Amino acid sequence: DGPIPAADDVERTLTTWEYYPGAVGEALRHTAEVVGDVPLIVTENGIATDDDSRRADYYAGALSEVASALEDGIDIRGYLAWSALDNYEWGTYKATFGLIAIDWETFER
């Protein structure tokens, strides 16, 4: 019961959370099992990284999980990335979640 700790040797994000796009599919399936036939929306899903290729890979994996859940008949009405722009997150600007990076010194995007 509760969160399963990630192994010490797994890839981690800037927030030290495990890099695991498959969690989206697991969460959708678990939620559908618990709540039954209720439409679902994925909100605030993303990754804190300064590596854009890992960000692209993460979203490809997460969206593949959403597509798989849809194919399995789960009623998913939406998916919202977190977030459009880098933002002040968890007391710092270092956890870069944005699809669009911001240089906080020059404000260039």
Contacts in CASP RR format, 6 or more apart in sequence:
PFRMAT RR
TARGET T0000
AUTHOR 0000-0000-0000
METHOD contacts of the structure
MODEL  1
DGPIPAADDVERTLTTWEYYPGAVGEALRHTAEVVGDVPLIVTENGIATD
DDSRRADYYAGALSEVASALEDGIDIRGYLAWSALDNYEWGTYKATFGLI
AIDWETFER
6 12 0 8 1.000
6 17 0 8 1.000
6 18 0 8 1.000
6 20 0 8 1.000
10 18 0 8 1.000
10 19 0 8 1.000
10 20 0 8 1.000
11 18 0 8 1.000
11 19 0 8 1.000
12 18 0 8 1.000
12 19 0 8 1.000
13 19 0 8 1.000
13 47 0 8 1.000
13 48 0 8 1.000
13 49 0 8 1.000
13 95 0 8 1.000
14 48 0 8 1.000
14 49 0 8 1.000
14 50 0 8 1.000
14 94 0 8 1.000
14 95 0 8 1.000
14 96 0 8 1.000
15 48 0 8 1.000
15 90 0 8 1.000
15 95 0 8 1.000
17 48 0 8 1.000
19 47 0 8 1.000
19 54 0 8 1.000
19 58 0 8 1.000
21 57 0 8 1.000
21 58 0 8 1.000
21 59 0 8 1.000
21 60 0 8 1.000
21 61 0 8 1.000
21 62 0 8 1.000
21 64 0 8 1.000
21 65 0 8 1.000
22 61 0 8 1.000
22 62 0 8 1.000
22 65 0 8 1.000
24 42 0 8 1.000
24 45 0 8 1.000
24 61 0 8 1.000
24 62 0 8 1.000
24 65 0 8 1.000
24 66 0 8 1.000
25 65 0 8 1.000
25 66 0 8 1.000
25 68 0 8 1.000
25 69 0 8 1.000
26 65 0 8 1.000
27 42 0 8 1.000
28 40 0 8 1.000
28 42 0 8 1.000
28 65 0 8 1.000
28 66 0 8 1.000
28 69 0 8 1.000
28 74 0 8 1.000
28 76 0 8 1.000
29 69 0 8 1.000
29 72 0 8 1.000
29 74 0 8 1.000
31 40 0 8 1.000
32 38 0 8 1.000
32 40 0 8 1.000
32 69 0 8 1.000
32 74 0 8 1.000
32 75 0 8 1.000
37 75 0 8 1.000
38 75 0 8 1.000
39 75 0 8 1.000
39 76 0 8 1.000
39 77 0 8 1.000
40 74 0 8 1.000
40 75 0 8 1.000
40 76 0 8 1.000
40 77 0 8 1.000
40 78 0 8 1.000
41 76 0 8 1.000
41 77 0 8 1.000
41 78 0 8 1.000
41 79 0 8 1.000
41 80 0 8 1.000
42 66 0 8 1.000
42 76 0 8 1.000
42 78 0 8 1.000
42 79 0 8 1.000
42 80 0 8 1.000
43 80 0 8 1.000
43 82 0 8 1.000
44 80 0 8 1.000
44 82 0 8 1.000
44 83 0 8 1.000
45 62 0 8 1.000
45 79 0 8 1.000
45 80 0 8 1.000
45 81 0 8 1.000
45 82 0 8 1.000
46 58 0 8 1.000
46 59 0 8 1.000
46 62 0 8 1.000
46 81 0 8 1.000
46 82 0 8 1.000
46 83 0 8 1.000
46 97 0 8 1.000
47 54 0 8 1.000
47 55 0 8 1.000
47 58 0 8 1.000
47 59 0 8 1.000
47 97 0 8 1.000
48 89 0 8 1.000
48 95 0 8 1.000
48 96 0 8 1.000
48 97 0 8 1.000
49 55 0 8 1.000
49 58 0 8 1.000
49 96 0 8 1.000
50 96 0 8 1.000
52 101 0 8 1.000
55 98 0 8 1.000
55 99 0 8 1.000
59 81 0 8 1.000
62 79 0 8 1.000
63 79 0 8 1.000
66 76 0 8 1.000
66 79 0 8 1.000
69 76 0 8 1.000
70 76 0 8 1.000
81 99 0 8 1.000
82 97 0 8 1.000
82 98 0 8 1.000
83 97 0 8 1.000
83 98 0 8 1.000
83 99 0 8 1.000
84 98 0 8 1.000
84 99 0 8 1.000
84 100 0 8 1.000
85 98 0 8 1.000
85 99 0 8 1.000
85 100 0 8 1.000
85 102 0 8 1.000
85 109 0 8 1.000
86 93 0 8 1.000
86 96 0 8 1.000
86 97 0 8 1.000
86 98 0 8 1.000
86 100 0 8 1.000
86 101 0 8 1.000
86 102 0 8 1.000
86 104 0 8 1.000
87 93 0 8 1.000
87 97 0 8 1.000
87 98 0 8 1.000
89 95 0 8 1.000
89 97 0 8 1.000
93 104 0 8 1.000
100 109 0 8 1.000
101 109 0 8 1.000
102 108 0 8 1.000
102 109 0 8 1.000
103 109 0 8 1.000
END
